[in-house]
Structures are given as C-alpha cells and as structure tokens.
C-alpha cells in the first residue's frame, strides 16, 4: 500500500475515535432528571445539621451514572439570601464544575464569578451524597439557584491515592448513600 493511503486511514480513524470520545463525554451518559425523581432542593440546617427542603420552582437537572460528580441542576427560589444564611450551613470553597454546553441554564464560569464577588452564596446541600462527594447549592441575590456535586477533602484523598486519615468515614458505610 501507498504511504499516503495508510496515513489517511490513520488520520480518519483518529478523527472518528476523537468524535466518538467527544460524544461519549458530552452527550451519551447524561440524562435529564425529572423534578419528581430528583426530590426537593435541600440545604443543611444550622440547627439540626440535617438536610431540609427549601422552596424551589422551575427545577431542571441532569445526571449520569458514570460519575458521582456529573449532577447539575438549576432552579428558582423566593427565599432571600439573608434568610438562607441565618438558617443553613454555608459551603467552604465551592468550585462549580462545568456542564455540557447543551445544558444551557448552568454556566459554571458565571456562577464562580458570582460566588467570588459575593452576589451568590454557596450552601451545603448534603455531605457525602456519594463517598467523598458533597452536593453544593449556590443561590444568587435574585433567587436563581444552581446545584452541583463536588469532591470534598475525603473524596480528593480517596481518588488521588492519599491516606484517608481518621477524619474520613469508612468507605463501606458511606457507599450505601
């Protein structure tokens, strides 16, 4: 065979494989989550230290079984930030993870900018929703809200191979969540 034909086949196979991997990452595993399936939007109460439902409408969510950190949701709440900060636990070091471009309501960059400048506040939705993964809820001054899953300290240690230490729950106990 001619070298040009072989090179062309290699390039064609690389393009096909790259397109397939892109499709798998951005579209294949995500599913729209019905509001009824997702349940209530919850924040951890300052007093009970347990998740409690808050008022939320227009809930839109996506998730994928392939990873515990692929969950993203958008909603609207009539509750003010002042009321929320008095009643619910703020989340330390929130870092919104990007969502696929087709999930248009969730813009991680603008959420991160709003968290940095204080126009949005992040709350703990649920700790260890999966082992080493917390549900984080960010709420803007105008009531727009966003939810994502983020690795906590134990999750970062578990996935990078570091020793977990005594502050992390045993892996078996948390996997049932």
DOKEVEX-796770 format. One record per residue (C-alpha): y, x, z. Coordinates in steps of 0.02 Angstrom, whole numbers, plus 50000, padded with zeros to 5 digits. Last residue first. Example, Ala and Ser with C-alpha at 12.3 -4.5 7.8 and 13.67 -1.06 7.14 Angstrom:
2
{{49947, 50684, 50357}}
{{49775, 50615, 50390}}
***
This chain:
177
{{50334, 48709, 52523}}
{{50150, 48761, 52543}}
{{50194, 48938, 52493}}
{{50295, 48960, 52654}}
{{50149, 48975, 52774}}
{{50046, 49090, 52662}}
{{50188, 49215, 52635}}
{{50216, 49247, 52819}}
{{50399, 49214, 52860}}
{{50522, 49357, 52838}}
{{50619, 49425, 52988}}
{{50471, 49536, 53038}}
{{50482, 49652, 52888}}
{{50446, 49617, 52706}}
{{50402, 49794, 52651}}
{{50483, 49824, 52481}}
{{50385, 49776, 52324}}
{{50533, 49718, 52218}}
{{50473, 49536, 52217}}
{{50437, 49519, 52403}}
{{50595, 49612, 52454}}
{{50708, 49505, 52344}}
{{50619, 49349, 52407}}
{{50640, 49400, 52589}}
{{50827, 49428, 52562}}
{{50851, 49261, 52473}}
{{50815, 49233, 52289}}
{{50923, 49095, 52214}}
{{50887, 48917, 52158}}
{{51027, 48819, 52077}}
{{51134, 48667, 52114}}
{{51305, 48616, 52048}}
{{51434, 48493, 52111}}
{{51592, 48417, 52042}}
{{51691, 48335, 52183}}
{{51868, 48383, 52130}}
{{51877, 48526, 52257}}
{{51717, 48601, 52184}}
{{51545, 48594, 52265}}
{{51413, 48730, 52254}}
{{51235, 48692, 52311}}
{{51109, 48832, 52338}}
{{50921, 48803, 52350}}
{{50841, 48956, 52429}}
{{50696, 49060, 52361}}
{{50591, 49186, 52459}}
{{50435, 49077, 52455}}
{{50482, 48912, 52373}}
{{50611, 48793, 52444}}
{{50635, 48937, 52565}}
{{50800, 48876, 52637}}
{{50865, 48709, 52577}}
{{51033, 48652, 52509}}
{{51134, 48791, 52590}}
{{51315, 48767, 52543}}
{{51430, 48853, 52419}}
{{51616, 48815, 52410}}
{{51720, 48793, 52253}}
{{51907, 48822, 52230}}
{{51890, 48978, 52338}}
{{51935, 49110, 52208}}
{{51762, 49190, 52207}}
{{51668, 49025, 52213}}
{{51774, 48961, 52069}}
{{51738, 49119, 51967}}
{{51551, 49102, 52002}}
{{51552, 48919, 51948}}
{{51650, 48965, 51791}}
{{51524, 49102, 51746}}
{{51371, 48997, 51790}}
{{51420, 48856, 51672}}
{{51306, 48706, 51705}}
{{51354, 48543, 51615}}
{{51299, 48608, 51445}}
{{51113, 48627, 51470}}
{{51093, 48681, 51287}}
{{51163, 48852, 51329}}
{{51015, 48888, 51444}}
{{51068, 48910, 51625}}
{{51144, 49064, 51703}}
{{51114, 49102, 51886}}
{{51247, 49061, 52013}}
{{51268, 49200, 52142}}
{{51299, 49135, 52318}}
{{51328, 49272, 52447}}
{{51315, 49176, 52611}}
{{51284, 48989, 52599}}
{{51391, 48872, 52704}}
{{51299, 48759, 52826}}
{{51350, 48575, 52828}}
{{51454, 48455, 52932}}
{{51627, 48530, 52955}}
{{51622, 48617, 52785}}
{{51570, 48455, 52699}}
{{51710, 48352, 52775}}
{{51841, 48477, 52720}}
{{51760, 48496, 52548}}
{{51783, 48310, 52520}}
{{51639, 48190, 52485}}
{{51652, 48085, 52327}}
{{51509, 48183, 52248}}
{{51471, 48222, 52066}}
{{51313, 48303, 51998}}
{{51245, 48453, 51903}}
{{51073, 48531, 51920}}
{{50983, 48695, 51885}}
{{50803, 48748, 51930}}
{{50741, 48908, 51846}}
{{50724, 49007, 52008}}
{{50547, 48950, 52054}}
{{50478, 49016, 51889}}
{{50357, 48956, 51754}}
{{50356, 48776, 51816}}
{{50524, 48746, 51736}}
{{50672, 48643, 51793}}
{{50818, 48543, 51726}}
{{50938, 48426, 51814}}
{{51071, 48292, 51787}}
{{51138, 48192, 51934}}
{{51277, 48072, 51888}}
{{51301, 48021, 52069}}
{{51291, 48107, 52238}}
{{51320, 48053, 52418}}
{{51238, 48178, 52534}}
{{51058, 48188, 52592}}
{{51017, 48293, 52745}}
{{50925, 48460, 52750}}
{{50883, 48519, 52927}}
{{50983, 48633, 53043}}
{{51010, 48478, 53153}}
{{51192, 48514, 53199}}
{{51258, 48617, 53054}}
{{51164, 48508, 52929}}
{{51077, 48588, 52781}}
{{51133, 48506, 52619}}
{{51036, 48383, 52512}}
{{51053, 48305, 52340}}
{{50926, 48166, 52345}}
{{50762, 48163, 52253}}
{{50720, 48267, 52100}}
{{50595, 48141, 52034}}
{{50717, 47995, 52048}}
{{50854, 48097, 51963}}
{{50737, 48131, 51818}}
{{50707, 48316, 51785}}
{{50732, 48377, 51607}}
{{50601, 48505, 51563}}
{{50618, 48691, 51533}}
{{50465, 48792, 51480}}
{{50490, 48800, 51292}}
{{50678, 48804, 51270}}
{{50770, 48963, 51318}}
{{50637, 49090, 51364}}
{{50497, 49028, 51249}}
{{50616, 49005, 51103}}
{{50685, 49181, 51124}}
{{50508, 49251, 51133}}
{{50462, 49159, 50971}}
{{50617, 49223, 50882}}
{{50580, 49401, 50936}}
{{50398, 49387, 50879}}
{{50451, 49318, 50710}}
{{50584, 49454, 50688}}
{{50461, 49590, 50740}}
{{50329, 49523, 50619}}
{{50456, 49525, 50477}}
{{50510, 49702, 50519}}
{{50329, 49762, 50521}}
{{50292, 49671, 50358}}
{{50445, 49749, 50275}}
{{50394, 49923, 50334}}
{{50219, 49896, 50262}}
{{50291, 49835, 50097}}
{{50414, 49979, 50088}}
{{50276, 50107, 50123}}
{{50177, 50048, 49970}}
{{50000, 50000, 50000}}
***
